[in-house]
Amino acid sequence: MEKLVINSYEEFAAHLGEELGVSDWMEIDQDRINRFADATLDHQWIHVDEERARRESPYGGTIAHGYLTLSLLPHLWEEILQVNNIKMLVNYGIEKLRFVHAVPTGSRIRLVAKLYNISNLRGICKTEISFKIEIENQRKPALEGTAIFLYYFE
C-alpha cells in the first residue's frame, strides 16, 4: 500500500473521520521478543521460556509482551503516513489503551489507523488517531486505543 502524504494542517484535516491506512504485516518472532525482554528486564516465562510456555501457557507457546506490540506503533505508523513540512513530531499520549488479545510468537501484526480528531493549537497540529494492531487470522486485535501526536508544521 502507498503511504498517505500530508503537506499541511489543512490536508491533514481533510481526512477527519477517515481511515488513514493499513500497514504491512510484520512477524513477531522469538528473537524480537527475547531482545525486548533484555531491553526492558521483563523476562516473564510466558514470553521467553519456550519449553515451559509449551507445557503451561494457555496459548501453547510464548507470547509477545503487550508493550512490545505497543512499541511497534511508531514503526507501523510510518508505513502508513508521511507528513512533510514539519519541524518536529511529538508523541503526546495514548488514551483508552486496551490490550485485547495476546500475540502468539510467530504471529503477524499490522496497524489500522483512522483520524479520530484534529485541532490547531496555536500553530501546533494535534491529531488523535484511533488505532488497532491486528493479528493475522484473529478476530480480536492485539490492542487498540487513541494515539495523540503533535505535529509542528513549518
Disulfide bonds with the S-S distance in Angstrom:
none
